[in-house]
Amino acid sequence: MTIRVDWRSSASLTGTVLKWLAVPLAVPLVLAVFDGDDIVPFAVAIAFTVAIGMGLERLSDDRELYQREAFLMVALTWFGVAAIGTIPFALVGIGAPSASAFAGGVGGPVNAWFESTSGLTTTGATVMSGWDFENQSRAILLWRQLIQWLGGLGILIVAISLLSNLMVGGAQLMETESQTRNVNKLTPEIASTARLIWGLYVGLTLAAVATFYVLHLLGFAPNMDLFNAVSHAMTSVATAGFSPEPLSIGAFTPAVQWAVIPFMILGATNFVLLYYLVQGDLSRPFNSEELRFYLGVIALFAAIVSAILALDSEINMGLEPTIRHGLFNVVSLVTTTGYASMDFNVWSAGAKHVLFLCMFIGGMAGSTTCSIKTLRWLVILKGLYRNLFVSIHPRAVRPVRLGESIVDEDTINDIFAYVMLAIIIFFLLTVFVVVDAARASTAVTEFEALGASASIFLNIGPAFGMAGPMDNYAGFPVTTRFVMVIMMWVGRIEIIPVLVLLLPAYWRS
């Protein structure tokens, strides 16, 4: 068989990414040295990623990236970075007493791989319990946060600079909504665009650090020290959800919970629009139909959840906590951040089912968020309305519009197909979770399986029951956790770059 894909070029570029992964790995290494903790997990990871990266770089001198090679590079990069990120989690506790660190907590390579992949894909699902958090070094906890921050930045660059024209309903929709002729080139070259995104991302993260730490200095957040401020800033902006605290944002004061909400919303906002906002151009964000839809969905679902909580006689929190917890957890799940301000497992079935629906929404296209995304839902709703209108007026010609621009029919069909495919995969994963739990004699209810499957595949993080916000995924069978790792990877890069690799035509034609 003759392979028509220049896989060497894809692997070479992946090697460059892996080589430079040594730089972020050096950050927790320095913290481990400062704290007097074990540096071996990070030193080994740095040695591996540099060696493998440089080895892959030698496969090709061709740095040109075409469509097929781009698909392969994206899949390889996400897989490779997650694999390297596994090393610190897997090596913590080696040679230490059996009751310390991950030697007694995460328990095995699958769990370490789960934690790393969950971090990189900004899922935020964890296999760590409260005991594990208390016994981890700050270096390991920082690596959990840092790998999520890298994942949020990575998907931004992939979505806007490199692959917006390869994703389903990608470039044409993003250009329409941001009123930009070419989202791939806000500046003349991809490298310049990447630097632009990097600047916005870092700036937003630093603003979050300052906000959280100022609350601590003013006495409004006693346990929000600098380490926590940096950690939560990274995962708020990345809409990721890992926290060094086992109680997530519920470990902090109401002031912190209110402060986190806008950063989750901004992280899930189209960074093209944020760019124009920073430039002082208010017209594009103001005219963005998706932005209005996105904020409207958050407001609607937050109002519904808060109303359900207010009417629940078993939960009597008062007006402000009811609004705060309702808004916070809706924002967290819509933006796929996965933080929690309290254990919503104790809420009524109605409130939990609304939160379940929130998992399928997602933030805006061109953001750090996961799930289906509001832009696709907006086109679907407009398409359905158009179809109903035409059924009444058969001779009418009614195109689907976003603002003043017409969405072409191929894009609309692609979006319908993508959403249907995502729902089918979600249901298949749910069936697998239920069947595998029965095989392993693990008690998993149907709703727990539905919530966990949606949370994993759509990269949300917490779900319900045994996968709830104050619990973890360690209770699922090891085979289920292995499949969940694959599903986090597939869901994060939006299915298509993985599925096309399975087609013989991709390699031969």
C-alpha positions as CSV (number, residue, x, y, z in Angstrom):
1,M,0.0,0.0,0.0
2,T,1.3,3.4,-1.0
3,I,0.8,6.0,1.8
4,R,-0.3,9.4,0.4
5,V,0.1,11.3,3.6
6,D,3.4,12.9,4.5
7,W,3.3,11.4,8.0
8,R,7.0,12.3,8.5
9,S,6.2,16.0,8.2
10,S,3.4,15.6,10.7
11,A,5.5,13.7,13.2
12,S,8.4,16.2,12.8
13,L,6.2,19.1,13.7
14,T,4.7,17.1,16.6
15,G,8.3,16.5,17.7
16,T,8.9,20.3,17.9
17,V,5.9,20.7,20.2
18,L,7.1,17.8,22.4
19,K,10.6,19.3,22.6
20,W,9.3,22.6,23.8
21,L,7.1,20.9,26.4
22,A,10.3,20.8,28.5
23,V,9.8,24.6,29.2
24,P,6.5,24.3,31.1
25,L,7.7,21.1,32.8
26,A,10.6,23.1,34.2
27,V,8.1,25.3,36.1
28,P,6.9,22.6,38.6
29,L,10.5,21.3,38.7
30,V,11.7,24.7,40.0
31,L,8.9,24.7,42.5
32,A,9.8,21.2,43.7
33,V,13.4,22.4,44.2
34,F,12.2,25.4,46.1
35,D,9.9,23.3,48.4
36,G,12.5,20.5,48.8
37,D,10.2,18.0,47.1
38,D,11.0,15.1,44.7
39,I,12.3,16.4,41.4
40,V,12.6,13.0,39.7
41,P,9.1,12.9,38.1
42,F,9.7,16.2,36.3
43,A,13.4,15.6,35.5
44,V,12.5,12.3,33.8
45,A,9.6,13.9,31.9
46,I,11.8,16.7,30.6
47,A,14.5,14.1,29.5
48,F,11.9,12.0,27.7
49,T,10.1,14.9,26.0
50,V,13.3,16.5,24.7
51,A,14.7,13.1,23.5
52,I,11.5,12.0,21.8
53,G,10.9,15.5,20.4
54,M,14.3,15.9,18.9
55,G,14.1,12.4,17.5
56,L,10.8,13.0,15.8
57,E,12.1,16.4,14.4
58,R,14.8,14.5,12.5
59,L,12.2,12.6,10.5
60,S,11.6,15.5,8.0
61,D,12.9,18.9,7.1
62,D,9.6,19.8,5.4
63,R,7.7,22.2,7.6
64,E,4.8,22.7,5.2
65,L,1.5,21.6,6.6
66,Y,-1.3,20.6,4.3
67,Q,-4.8,19.5,5.2
68,R,-4.2,15.8,5.6
69,E,-0.9,16.4,7.5
70,A,-2.7,18.9,9.7
71,F,-5.3,16.3,10.8
72,L,-2.5,13.9,11.7
73,M,-0.4,16.5,13.5
74,V,-3.3,17.6,15.7
75,A,-4.2,14.1,16.7
76,L,-0.6,13.1,17.3
77,T,0.2,16.3,19.3
78,W,-2.7,16.0,21.7
79,F,-2.0,12.3,22.2
80,G,1.8,12.8,22.6
81,V,1.6,15.7,25.0
82,A,-0.9,13.8,27.2
83,A,1.4,10.8,27.2
84,I,4.4,12.9,28.3
85,G,2.2,14.7,30.9
86,T,1.5,11.3,32.4
87,I,5.1,10.8,33.5
88,P,5.0,13.1,36.6
89,F,1.8,11.6,37.8
90,A,3.0,8.0,37.3
91,L,6.4,8.6,39.0
92,V,5.2,10.4,42.1
93,G,5.6,8.2,45.1
94,I,8.2,5.9,43.5
95,G,10.5,4.9,46.2
96,A,8.4,6.7,48.8
97,P,6.5,5.0,51.6
98,S,3.4,3.2,50.3
99,A,1.0,5.6,52.1
100,S,2.4,8.7,50.4
101,A,1.5,10.6,47.2
102,F,0.2,8.9,44.1
103,A,1.6,5.6,45.3
104,G,-1.5,5.2,47.4
105,G,-3.8,7.6,45.6
106,V,-4.0,7.6,41.8
107,G,-2.9,4.0,41.6
108,G,-1.5,2.8,38.3
109,P,-0.6,4.0,34.8
110,V,-4.2,4.2,33.6
111,N,-5.1,6.6,36.4
112,A,-2.0,8.7,35.7
113,W,-2.9,8.8,32.0
114,F,-6.5,9.7,32.9
115,E,-5.3,12.6,35.0
116,S,-2.9,13.9,32.3
117,T,-5.4,13.6,29.5
118,S,-8.2,15.2,31.5
119,G,-5.8,18.0,32.2
120,L,-4.6,18.6,28.6
121,T,-8.1,18.3,27.2
122,T,-9.3,20.8,29.8
123,T,-11.9,18.2,31.0
124,G,-11.2,18.5,34.7
125,A,-12.3,15.0,35.6
126,T,-10.1,13.6,38.3
127,V,-9.3,10.3,39.9
128,M,-7.9,12.0,43.0
129,S,-9.7,12.0,46.3
130,G,-9.5,14.5,49.2
131,W,-6.8,12.4,50.8
132,D,-4.7,12.6,47.6
133,F,-5.0,16.4,47.5
134,E,-3.7,16.7,51.0
135,N,-0.7,14.5,50.4
136,Q,0.5,15.9,47.0
137,S,3.4,18.3,46.7
138,R,2.6,21.8,45.4
139,A,4.7,20.9,42.3
140,I,2.4,18.1,41.3
141,L,-0.7,20.2,42.0
142,L,0.8,23.0,39.9
143,W,1.5,20.6,37.0
144,R,-2.2,19.6,37.1
145,Q,-3.1,23.3,36.7
146,L,-0.4,24.1,34.1
147,I,-1.2,21.2,31.8
148,Q,-4.8,22.5,31.7
149,W,-3.7,26.0,30.9
150,L,-1.6,24.7,28.1
151,G,-4.5,22.7,26.7
152,G,-6.7,25.8,26.7
153,L,-4.0,27.8,24.9
154,G,-3.4,24.9,22.5
155,I,-7.0,24.6,21.4
156,L,-7.2,28.3,20.8
157,I,-4.2,28.3,18.4
158,V,-5.5,25.2,16.7
159,A,-9.0,26.6,16.3
160,I,-8.1,30.0,15.1
161,S,-4.6,29.9,13.6
162,L,-4.4,26.5,12.0
163,L,-7.5,24.3,11.7
164,S,-10.6,26.5,11.6
165,N,-11.1,25.5,8.0
166,L,-10.8,21.8,8.9
167,M,-13.3,21.7,11.8
168,V,-17.0,21.2,11.1
169,G,-18.6,24.5,10.4
170,G,-15.3,26.2,11.2
171,A,-13.9,29.1,9.3
172,Q,-17.0,30.2,7.4
173,L,-19.0,30.6,10.7
174,M,-16.2,32.2,12.6
175,E,-15.6,34.7,9.9
176,T,-19.3,35.5,9.7
177,E,-19.7,36.0,13.5
178,S,-16.6,38.0,14.1
179,Q,-17.0,40.1,10.9
180,T,-13.5,39.1,9.9
181,R,-12.5,38.2,6.4
182,N,-10.0,35.6,7.4
183,V,-9.9,34.3,10.9
184,N,-6.8,32.3,10.1
185,K,-4.9,35.6,9.7
186,L,-5.9,38.3,12.1
187,T,-2.3,39.2,11.4
188,P,-0.4,38.3,8.2
189,E,1.1,35.0,9.4
190,I,0.1,32.1,11.5
191,A,3.0,32.7,13.8
192,S,1.9,36.3,14.4
193,T,-1.6,35.1,15.0
194,A,-0.4,32.6,17.6
195,R,1.6,35.4,19.4
196,L,-1.5,37.5,19.4
197,I,-3.6,34.8,21.0
198,W,-0.8,34.1,23.4
199,G,-0.8,37.7,24.5
200,L,-4.6,37.8,25.0
201,Y,-4.5,34.5,26.9
202,V,-1.6,35.5,29.2
203,G,-3.2,39.0,29.8
204,L,-6.5,37.5,30.8
205,T,-4.8,35.0,33.1
206,L,-2.7,37.7,34.8
207,A,-5.9,39.7,35.3
208,A,-7.5,36.7,37.0
209,V,-4.4,36.2,39.2
210,A,-4.5,39.9,40.3
211,T,-8.3,39.8,41.0
212,F,-8.1,36.6,43.1
213,Y,-5.0,37.7,45.1
214,V,-6.3,41.2,45.8
215,L,-9.4,39.6,47.3
216,H,-7.0,37.7,49.6
217,L,-5.0,40.8,50.5
218,L,-8.2,42.7,51.3
219,G,-9.3,39.9,53.7
220,F,-12.3,38.7,51.5
221,A,-10.6,35.4,50.7
222,P,-8.4,34.1,53.5
223,N,-7.3,30.9,51.8
224,M,-6.8,32.4,48.4
225,D,-3.0,32.7,48.7
226,L,-0.7,33.4,45.7
227,F,-0.4,29.7,44.9
228,N,-4.2,29.3,44.8
229,A,-4.7,32.5,42.9
230,V,-2.3,31.4,40.1
231,S,-3.7,27.9,40.1
232,H,-7.3,29.0,39.8
233,A,-6.5,31.8,37.3
234,M,-5.0,29.3,34.9
235,T,-8.0,26.9,35.0
236,S,-10.6,29.6,35.0
237,V,-9.4,31.2,31.8
238,A,-8.7,27.8,30.3
239,T,-12.3,26.8,31.2
240,A,-10.7,23.7,32.6
241,G,-11.8,23.0,36.1
242,F,-8.9,21.4,38.0
243,S,-8.5,22.9,41.5
244,P,-5.8,22.2,44.2
245,E,-8.7,22.1,46.6
246,P,-10.8,18.9,46.9
247,L,-14.0,21.1,47.4
248,S,-13.2,23.0,44.2
249,I,-14.4,26.7,44.4
250,G,-16.7,25.6,47.2
251,A,-13.6,25.8,49.4
252,F,-13.6,29.6,49.0
253,T,-15.7,32.5,50.1
254,P,-18.7,33.9,48.1
255,A,-16.5,36.8,47.0
256,V,-14.2,34.4,45.2
257,Q,-17.1,32.5,43.6
258,W,-18.5,35.8,42.2
259,A,-15.1,36.8,41.0
260,V,-14.5,33.5,39.1
261,I,-17.7,33.7,37.1
262,P,-16.7,36.5,34.7
263,F,-13.3,34.8,33.9
264,M,-15.1,31.6,33.1
265,I,-17.4,33.5,30.8
266,L,-14.5,35.4,29.1
267,G,-12.5,32.2,28.6
268,A,-15.5,30.7,26.7
269,T,-15.9,33.9,24.6
270,N,-14.6,34.0,21.0
271,F,-11.0,35.3,21.3
272,V,-11.4,37.0,17.9
273,L,-14.1,39.2,19.5
274,L,-11.9,39.7,22.6
275,Y,-9.1,40.9,20.3
276,Y,-11.3,43.6,18.7
277,L,-12.6,44.5,22.2
278,V,-9.0,45.1,23.4
279,Q,-8.4,47.2,20.3
280,G,-11.3,49.4,21.3
281,D,-13.7,48.2,18.5
282,L,-17.0,47.6,20.4
283,S,-19.0,47.2,17.2
284,R,-18.0,43.6,16.5
285,P,-18.8,42.2,20.0
286,F,-21.9,44.3,20.1
287,N,-23.1,42.9,16.7
288,S,-22.2,39.3,17.4
289,E,-25.4,37.3,17.3
290,E,-23.6,34.3,18.9
291,L,-22.4,36.4,21.8
292,R,-25.9,37.5,22.5
293,F,-27.2,34.0,22.2
294,Y,-24.4,32.7,24.5
295,L,-25.0,35.2,27.2
296,G,-28.8,34.7,26.9
297,V,-28.5,31.0,27.3
298,I,-26.5,31.4,30.5
299,A,-29.0,33.9,31.9
300,L,-32.0,31.6,31.0
301,F,-30.6,28.4,32.5
302,A,-29.2,30.2,35.6
303,A,-32.7,31.7,36.2
304,I,-34.3,28.3,35.8
305,V,-31.9,26.5,38.2
306,S,-32.1,29.3,40.7
307,A,-35.9,29.2,40.6
308,I,-35.9,25.4,41.1
309,L,-33.6,25.8,44.1
310,A,-35.7,28.6,45.6
311,L,-38.8,26.4,45.3
312,D,-37.1,23.4,46.9
313,S,-38.3,23.2,50.5
314,E,-35.4,21.0,51.4
315,I,-32.8,23.6,50.3
316,N,-33.2,26.9,52.1
317,M,-30.1,28.9,51.3
318,G,-31.5,32.4,51.1
319,L,-31.7,34.7,48.1
320,E,-28.1,35.6,47.5
321,P,-26.6,32.0,47.9
322,T,-29.5,30.6,45.7
323,I,-28.7,33.1,42.9
324,R,-24.9,32.6,43.3
325,H,-24.9,28.8,43.3
326,G,-27.4,28.7,40.5
327,L,-25.5,31.1,38.3
328,F,-22.1,29.7,39.2
329,N,-22.8,26.1,38.4
330,V,-24.7,26.9,35.2
331,V,-21.8,29.1,34.0
332,S,-19.3,26.4,35.0
333,L,-21.1,23.7,33.0
334,V,-22.1,25.8,30.0
335,T,-18.5,27.0,29.6
336,T,-17.3,23.4,30.3
337,T,-15.1,24.7,33.1
338,G,-16.3,22.1,35.6
339,Y,-15.8,24.0,38.8
340,A,-18.4,23.7,41.5
341,S,-19.4,26.1,44.2
342,M,-21.2,23.3,46.2
343,D,-22.1,19.7,45.8
344,F,-25.0,19.8,43.4
345,N,-25.6,16.1,43.9
346,V,-27.8,17.2,46.8
347,W,-30.0,19.3,44.6
348,S,-33.4,18.1,43.4
349,A,-33.8,16.0,40.2
350,G,-35.1,18.9,38.3
351,A,-32.1,21.1,39.0
352,K,-29.7,18.3,38.1
353,H,-31.4,17.6,34.8
354,V,-31.1,21.2,33.8
355,L,-27.4,21.1,34.6
356,F,-27.2,17.9,32.5
357,L,-28.6,19.9,29.6
358,C,-26.1,22.6,30.2
359,M,-23.3,20.1,29.4
360,F,-24.3,19.9,25.8
361,I,-24.2,23.7,25.1
362,G,-20.6,24.8,25.3
363,G,-19.2,28.3,24.9
364,M,-18.4,30.2,21.7
365,A,-16.4,29.1,18.7
366,G,-12.8,30.3,18.8
367,S,-12.6,30.0,22.6
368,T,-11.0,27.6,25.1
369,T,-14.3,25.8,25.7
370,C,-15.4,22.3,24.6
371,S,-18.8,20.6,24.0
372,I,-20.9,21.4,20.9
373,K,-20.7,25.2,21.2
374,T,-23.3,27.9,20.9
375,L,-22.5,28.8,17.3
376,R,-23.6,25.4,16.1
377,W,-26.7,25.4,18.2
378,L,-27.6,28.9,16.9
379,V,-27.3,27.7,13.3
380,I,-29.3,24.6,14.1
381,L,-32.1,26.6,15.6
382,K,-32.2,29.0,12.7
383,G,-32.1,26.1,10.3
384,L,-35.0,24.4,12.0
385,Y,-37.0,27.6,12.0
386,R,-36.3,28.1,8.3
387,N,-37.5,24.5,7.6
388,L,-40.7,25.1,9.5
389,F,-41.3,28.4,7.7
390,V,-40.7,26.8,4.3
391,S,-43.1,24.0,5.1
392,I,-45.8,26.6,5.5
393,H,-44.6,28.7,2.5
394,P,-43.2,26.2,-0.1
395,R,-42.2,28.8,-2.6
396,A,-40.3,30.9,-0.1
397,V,-36.6,31.3,-0.4
398,R,-35.3,31.9,3.2
399,P,-31.5,31.5,3.7
400,V,-30.1,31.0,7.2
401,R,-28.3,34.2,8.3
402,L,-25.9,35.1,11.0
403,G,-26.1,38.9,11.2
404,E,-26.1,40.2,7.7
405,S,-24.3,37.2,6.2
406,I,-25.7,34.0,4.7
407,V,-24.6,30.6,6.0
408,D,-24.1,28.3,3.1
409,E,-26.0,25.1,2.9
410,D,-23.0,22.8,3.1
411,T,-22.0,24.3,6.4
412,I,-25.5,23.9,7.8
413,N,-25.6,20.2,6.7
414,D,-22.1,19.7,8.2
415,I,-23.3,21.1,11.5
416,F,-26.4,18.9,11.7
417,A,-24.2,15.9,10.8
418,Y,-21.6,16.8,13.4
419,V,-24.2,17.2,16.2
420,M,-25.9,13.9,15.3
421,L,-22.5,12.2,15.3
422,A,-21.6,13.7,18.7
423,I,-24.9,12.5,20.2
424,I,-24.5,9.0,18.8
425,I,-21.0,8.7,20.2
426,F,-22.3,10.0,23.6
427,F,-25.0,7.3,23.7
428,L,-22.6,4.6,22.7
429,L,-20.2,5.6,25.5
430,T,-23.1,5.6,27.9
431,V,-24.0,2.0,26.9
432,F,-20.4,1.0,27.3
433,V,-20.2,2.6,30.8
434,V,-23.3,0.7,31.9
435,V,-22.3,-2.6,30.4
436,D,-18.8,-2.4,31.7
437,A,-20.0,-1.5,35.2
438,A,-22.3,-4.5,35.3
439,R,-19.4,-6.7,34.1
440,A,-17.2,-5.4,36.9
441,S,-20.0,-5.6,39.5
442,T,-19.8,-1.8,40.0
443,A,-23.0,0.0,41.0
444,V,-23.6,2.7,38.4
445,T,-27.1,4.1,37.8
446,E,-28.3,5.1,34.3
447,F,-28.3,8.8,35.2
448,E,-24.7,8.5,36.6
449,A,-23.7,6.8,33.3
450,L,-25.4,9.5,31.2
451,G,-23.8,12.3,33.2
452,A,-20.3,10.7,33.3
453,S,-20.4,10.0,29.5
454,A,-21.5,13.5,28.6
455,S,-19.0,15.0,31.0
456,I,-16.1,12.9,29.6
457,F,-16.8,13.1,25.9
458,L,-17.8,16.8,26.0
459,N,-14.9,17.6,28.3
460,I,-16.9,19.0,31.2
461,G,-15.4,17.4,34.3
462,P,-17.8,16.7,37.1
463,A,-21.1,14.9,36.6
464,F,-23.5,13.3,39.1
465,G,-23.4,10.5,41.7
466,M,-20.1,8.8,42.0
467,A,-18.6,11.2,39.4
468,G,-20.1,14.3,41.2
469,P,-18.2,17.5,41.8
470,M,-17.0,16.5,45.3
471,D,-16.1,12.9,44.2
472,N,-14.0,11.4,41.4
473,Y,-13.8,8.9,38.6
474,A,-11.7,6.3,40.5
475,G,-14.7,4.2,41.3
476,F,-15.3,3.3,37.6
477,P,-13.8,0.1,36.4
478,V,-10.3,0.4,34.9
479,T,-11.5,-0.6,31.5
480,T,-14.1,2.2,31.6
481,R,-11.4,4.7,32.7
482,F,-9.2,3.6,29.8
483,V,-12.0,4.1,27.2
484,M,-12.8,7.5,28.9
485,V,-9.2,8.6,28.2
486,I,-9.7,7.9,24.5
487,M,-13.1,9.7,24.5
488,M,-11.6,12.8,26.2
489,W,-9.0,12.9,23.4
490,V,-11.6,12.4,20.6
491,G,-14.0,14.9,22.0
492,R,-11.4,17.6,22.6
493,I,-10.2,17.7,19.0
494,E,-13.8,17.6,17.8
495,I,-14.1,14.1,16.5
496,I,-13.3,14.7,12.8
497,P,-9.4,14.8,13.0
498,V,-9.6,11.4,14.7
499,L,-12.3,9.7,12.5
500,V,-10.6,10.7,9.2
501,L,-7.5,8.8,10.3
502,L,-9.6,5.6,10.4
503,L,-10.6,5.9,6.7
504,P,-8.4,4.0,4.2
505,A,-9.0,6.7,1.7
506,Y,-7.3,9.2,3.9
507,W,-4.0,7.2,3.7
508,R,-4.3,5.9,0.1
509,S,-6.2,8.2,-2.2
